[in-house]
Amino acid sequence: MRRLSGKTYWLVGASEGLGRALAQRLSKAGCTLVLSARTEASLQELAGSLPGPARVVTCDVSDRASVEAAAAEAGDVDGMVYLAGLYWPQPAQEWDAAQVEAMFDVNLTGAARVLGQVVPPMVARGAGHLVIVGSLSGYRGLPGSIGYSSSKAGLMHLAESMHADLRGSGVYVQLANPGFVRTRLTEKNDFTMPFLMEPAQAAEEIFTLMRSSTFQRAFPRLFSLVFRCGNLLPDWAYYRIFARK
């Protein structure tokens, strides 16, 4: 079981929702935190409410200069958790170019920007812990999810590639794939969300993954089977079940 107490973790996307809940859980476990998001006020409020040490480093993951400055200010950390995300539900018939581009820029390219600053020093040290937050929606294309599920699929693929490359290097990569979590993002949905989790529940799942030696954790477990088994279906069966009529 991995020891987290006494370690310093940089949480990117920590200001609210799942990021905020994970910050609270890690702080309670004895971690020192570097909290990043775009809004300083919410980060400062969070930092002041935590039981352990935390400092605020504002960062806009869609801006390379901002990411580079934030990484320099964060300094050498034991681990980084990428939680930043954008989401607007939309089918291809209602494609909003600006929103789709923003989702890719934050959910996928933003992660690449941050990892580009974090991975090389960790590799050079031969030590580090990288946790990527994907989504159950990334396992296979879903209706009404243009931009979001595809960007999460790319993010999950990136985590898998890093895990393949970095095994045995001392840099550990893990991938957390949650289902529906009650946040300001899922409030945009106008459909029933099965197995809807509270942020604290989802944070506990990620915390459990972080303490383990396993690469991937998809949750809620029963709900995740629907998506993972979808990869095994032939196209005709998958789209008959999941595609909109």
N, C-alpha and C positions, 0 to 999 in steps of 0.2 A: 504494500500500500504506500503510495507516494505521500511524503510529508510536506504539508503546505505551510504550517506554522513557521513564522520567521522569514518567509520568502516574500519577495517584492513582485507584485503583478501589476502590469499596465492594462487597464480595462478601457478599451476604445468603444465608445457608445454606452457610457455609464450613467447618463444623467437621469433616465427614467425607465419605467417598465422592467424588463428582464435584466438589463444592465444594472440598474439601481438595486434590484433584489439580489443579484449575484455579489455586488459590492458589499452589501450588508452581510451576506453569508460568509464571504471570504474574510472580512474584517473581524467578524465574530470568531473565526477559526484561527486568528492570530497573524494574518497576512498584513503586510504594509502595501498600501495601494497608491497607484498613480491613476487618477481619474480623468478621462478625456471625453469631450463632446464639443459641440460648437458653442453652447450657452454656459458662460462662466457662472452666472448667478445660481443656476440649479445645481451645478457641480459643487460650488462652495457650500450650499445648504446641505447637500448630501455629505460632504466631507466632515462638516461640523457635527453631523448626527451619528457618525460611525463610532464604534467603541475603540477602534485602533487608529494608528497613524495613517493619514492619507493626505496627498497633496493634489492640487488641481493643475492640469495642463490643458488648455483649450486646444482644440484641433478640428479642422475641417478636412475630412478625409477625401473630399473631392478636389482639394487644392494641394499640389505637390509641395509647394513652399511651406504651407502650413504643417503638413505631415513631417517634413524634414526638420522644421523648427521644434515641433512637439517631441519628436524622437530624440533630438539633441537634449532637450530639457528633461525628458524622462530619464535619460541616461541608461546605464546598464541595468536591466531588470532580469529577474529570474524567469519570468513568464509574461506572456501577452495573451489576452482574450479579445477576440474581435467580435463585437456584438452590434456594431453600427448597421442600421438597415433602414430602407425606405420601402413603402408599400402603398400602391393604389390598385384596387381590384378593377380589371378591365378586360373585356374580350377583344379579339382582333378587330371586330367590326367597329369598336369605339376607340381605336388606337390613339393615344395621346402621346405624340412624339417626345415632348418635353419631359413628361412623367416617366416614360419608358427609359429614356436616356439617363435620367436622374437615378432610377433604380439600379441600372447597371453600374453607374459611376460610383455609387455609394456601396452597394451590396457586394460587387465583385472587384471593380477596378480600385475602389478605395482600400479594400483588403490588400490588394497587390501593392499599393503604395506603402501601406504600413509595413507589410511583410518585407518589402525591399529594404526598409531601414533596420528591421529587427533581426532577420534571418542571418545575414552575413556576420555580424558580431557574435551571434550565438554559435554559429558554425566555427568561427575562429577560436572561441573559448572552449568548444566541445561540450557545451552545457546550455540548456534552455528548455522551455516548455511553451508550446504554442497551442492554443485552443481556438478552434474556428466554429462559429455557430451557423449551421446551415438551416435546413428546414425539411420536413417530410414532403413538402411540395416539390422539392428538387429531384426526387427519385425518377419522375417521369412527367412529361408534359400534361398540364391540366387545363381545362376550360376556364375562361375568365381570369387568367393569371399571366397575361402577356407582360413580360418584363420581370416580374418578381420570381416566379418559379424558375425561369431560365437563368437569371442571375444567381440564384441560390444553387442551381445545378452546377454552374461553372465554379462557384465557390467550393462546393463539396468535392468536385473533381480536382481542384487545386490542392485541397487538403490531402486527398488520396495520393496525388503525385509527390507532395512533400513528404508524406509518411513513407512512401516507397524509397525515396532518395535518402532520407535522414535516419533510417533504421540503423542502429549501432553507432551513430555519430555522437550520442550524448544529447542531441536535441530531439525532444519528444513532441510528436504532433498528435492532437486528438480532435475529433469531429463530433459535435453535438447537434442532433437533428430533432428539434422540437416540433410538436404539432401546434394547435391553436393555443396561444397564450393571451390572456386578457390584458391588452395594452391599448394605447391610443391608435395603433395601427389596425388592430383587429376590430376596433369600434367602427371602422369603415365598412365592414361586411354587413350585408343585408340578408344573410342566409344563416341557417342553424349551423353552429360550429360544434361538432361532436367532440366529447372529451376535452372541453375547454378547461385549461389550467390557469390557476392564479400564478403571477410572476414568482412568488416565493416557492411554489411547488416546482416550477421549471428550473429555478435556480438551484434547488436541492438536487435535481437530476444532474445538472451540469457539475455541481460540486462533487457528487458521487463519481462521475466520470473522471474528474480531475485527480481524485485520490487513487484511482485505479490504474492498472497497466494496460487496459484495453484501448483500442484505437477509436472505436465509434460507439455511440449510444443514441438510439432513436427512441423517442418517448412521446406520449404514453405508449407503453409497449404493445398493448392490444391494438390500438389505433395504427401504430406504425406497421403492423403486419399487412394491413390493407395496401399501403403504399409500396412496401418492399415486395410483396407478392405480385403487385402489378407489373413489376419488371419481368416476371416469368410468363406473363400472358402474351399470346400472339397478338399482333396489331388488331386483327378483326374483332377479337374478344375484348381487348382493352378499350377500344374506342366505342364499342357498342355499350359498354358499361359506363364509361366516364365522359364521353363526348356529349356536348349539347345537341339536342335534336334540331 
